[in-house]
């Protein structure tokens, strides 16, 4: 190619790019007027509310032993009122224990595994409840996930209802 052809190409290319930029600016101006974006106070208020909602913290830090705030309890239950009493043993197992005891995670006895639960059941309900609450071996402490009564109900449900084992109180 010659120098004149290069110059003609660059002029044509520059004009096409300039034309595209001009059309883009024109489309932006037309879209702004059609949508009415400038002075619509309702839209600005909605945008501000959404921005505030997006900037809210998702959660907070709660030190062990501190009670869960009432607001967090109602949000955790999907906005419904918090239940008036402790959960059933089956509900606690389904919400807290199932993650490890369904698939034998880190040697956790599976729900319904009579042989796996027998040596643990022989230790008694008080010892098992203490292990659940404070942690023992591979099992992390679950005291913050359930009350003492709920922990006892969950243990009884997993052992007595699902495996048929009797759990001594001691």
C-alpha positions as CSV (number, residue, x, y, z in Angstrom):
1,X,0.0,0.0,0.0
2,X,1.1,3.5,-0.7
3,X,1.3,6.4,1.7
4,X,-1.8,8.1,0.1
5,X,-3.9,4.9,0.5
6,X,-2.9,4.7,4.2
7,X,-3.9,8.4,4.7
8,X,-7.2,7.8,2.9
9,X,-7.9,4.8,5.1
10,X,-7.0,6.6,8.3
11,X,-9.3,9.5,7.4
12,X,-12.2,7.2,6.6
13,X,-11.6,5.1,9.7
14,X,-11.5,8.3,11.9
15,X,-14.7,9.6,10.4
16,X,-16.5,6.2,11.0
17,X,-15.3,6.2,14.7
18,X,-16.4,9.8,15.1
19,X,-19.8,9.0,13.6
20,X,-20.2,6.1,16.0
21,X,-19.3,8.2,19.0
22,X,-21.8,10.8,17.9
23,X,-24.6,8.3,17.4
24,X,-23.8,6.8,20.9
25,X,-24.0,10.2,22.6
26,X,-27.2,11.0,20.7
27,X,-28.8,7.7,21.8
28,X,-27.8,8.3,25.4
29,X,-29.5,11.8,25.3
30,X,-32.6,10.4,23.7
31,X,-32.8,7.5,26.2
32,X,-32.5,9.9,29.1
33,X,-35.4,12.0,27.9
34,X,-37.6,9.0,27.0
35,X,-37.0,7.2,30.3
36,X,-37.3,10.5,32.3
37,X,-34.2,9.9,34.4
38,X,-33.3,13.4,35.4
39,X,-35.8,14.8,37.9
40,X,-37.9,11.9,38.9
41,X,-37.8,12.1,42.7
42,X,-39.6,8.7,43.2
43,X,-36.8,6.9,41.3
44,X,-34.1,8.7,43.3
45,X,-35.8,7.8,46.6
46,X,-36.1,4.2,45.5
47,X,-32.5,4.1,44.4
48,X,-31.4,5.6,47.8
49,X,-33.5,2.9,49.7
50,X,-32.0,0.1,47.7
51,X,-28.5,1.4,48.2
52,X,-29.1,1.6,52.0
53,X,-30.5,-1.9,52.0
54,X,-27.5,-3.3,50.0
55,X,-25.1,-1.6,52.5
56,X,-26.7,-3.1,55.6
57,X,-24.6,-5.6,57.4
58,X,-25.7,-9.2,56.8
59,X,-24.8,-10.4,60.3
60,X,-23.0,-9.5,63.4
61,X,-20.6,-11.0,65.9
62,X,-22.0,-12.7,69.0
63,X,-19.7,-13.8,71.7
64,X,-20.5,-17.2,73.2
65,X,-22.8,-17.0,76.1
66,X,-24.6,-13.9,74.9
67,X,-28.3,-14.3,74.1
68,X,-29.3,-14.0,70.5
69,X,-31.0,-10.7,69.8
70,X,-34.8,-10.8,69.2
71,X,-34.4,-9.2,65.8
72,X,-31.9,-11.8,64.6
73,X,-34.2,-14.6,65.9
74,X,-37.2,-13.4,63.9
75,X,-35.1,-12.8,60.8
76,X,-33.6,-16.3,61.1
77,X,-37.0,-17.9,61.1
78,X,-37.9,-16.2,57.8
79,X,-39.6,-13.2,59.3
80,X,-42.1,-15.2,61.3
81,X,-42.6,-14.9,65.0
82,X,-40.0,-16.9,67.0
83,X,-41.5,-20.1,68.3
84,X,-42.7,-19.9,71.9
85,X,-41.0,-23.1,73.1
86,X,-38.0,-25.3,72.5
87,X,-37.8,-27.3,69.3
88,X,-38.4,-31.0,69.1
89,X,-35.5,-33.4,69.0
90,X,-36.2,-34.2,65.4
91,X,-36.3,-30.5,64.4
92,X,-32.9,-29.9,66.1
93,X,-31.4,-33.0,64.4
94,X,-32.7,-31.8,61.0
95,X,-31.4,-28.3,61.5
96,X,-28.1,-28.8,63.4
97,X,-26.9,-32.4,63.6
98,X,-27.8,-33.8,60.2
99,X,-24.8,-32.3,58.4
100,X,-22.3,-34.6,60.2
101,X,-24.5,-37.5,61.3
102,X,-26.1,-38.2,58.0
103,X,-23.0,-39.1,56.1
104,X,-20.6,-40.1,58.9
105,X,-18.5,-36.9,58.6
106,X,-15.3,-37.2,60.6
107,X,-16.4,-40.6,62.0
108,X,-19.7,-39.3,63.4
109,X,-22.1,-42.2,63.8
110,X,-24.9,-42.0,61.3
111,X,-28.5,-41.6,62.4
112,X,-29.9,-45.1,62.9
113,X,-26.5,-46.8,63.2
114,X,-27.0,-48.9,66.3
115,X,-23.5,-50.2,66.5
116,X,-21.9,-46.8,66.1
117,X,-24.2,-45.3,68.8
118,X,-24.1,-48.2,71.4
119,X,-20.7,-47.2,73.1
120,X,-21.8,-43.5,73.2
121,X,-25.3,-44.3,74.6
122,X,-23.7,-46.2,77.4
123,X,-22.0,-43.0,78.7
124,X,-25.4,-41.6,79.6
125,X,-27.5,-38.6,78.6
126,X,-25.7,-36.1,80.9
127,X,-22.3,-36.9,79.4
128,X,-23.6,-36.9,75.8
129,X,-25.3,-33.6,76.4
130,X,-22.1,-32.1,77.8
131,X,-20.1,-33.4,74.8
132,X,-22.6,-31.9,72.4
133,X,-22.7,-28.5,74.2
134,X,-18.9,-28.2,74.8
135,X,-17.5,-30.3,72.0
136,X,-15.6,-33.6,72.3
137,X,-13.1,-35.2,70.0
138,X,-13.9,-34.3,66.4
139,X,-17.3,-32.9,67.3
140,X,-17.4,-29.1,67.6
141,X,-19.3,-27.4,70.4
142,X,-23.0,-27.0,69.6
143,X,-24.1,-25.0,72.7
144,X,-24.9,-21.9,70.7
145,X,-27.1,-23.8,68.2
146,X,-29.5,-25.2,70.7
147,X,-30.6,-24.9,74.3
148,X,-29.7,-27.6,76.9
149,X,-33.3,-29.0,76.7
150,X,-33.2,-29.1,72.9
151,X,-29.8,-30.9,72.9
152,X,-31.2,-33.5,75.3
153,X,-34.3,-33.9,73.0
154,X,-32.1,-34.3,70.0
155,X,-29.9,-37.0,71.7
156,X,-33.0,-38.9,72.8
157,X,-34.5,-38.7,69.3
158,X,-31.4,-39.9,67.6
159,X,-30.7,-42.8,70.0
160,X,-34.1,-43.9,71.2
161,X,-36.4,-43.2,68.2
162,X,-33.9,-43.9,65.4
163,X,-31.8,-46.7,66.8
164,X,-33.9,-48.1,69.6
165,X,-31.2,-47.7,72.2
166,X,-32.0,-46.8,75.8
167,X,-30.1,-43.8,77.1
168,X,-29.4,-43.8,80.8
169,X,-29.8,-40.5,82.5
170,X,-26.4,-40.5,84.2
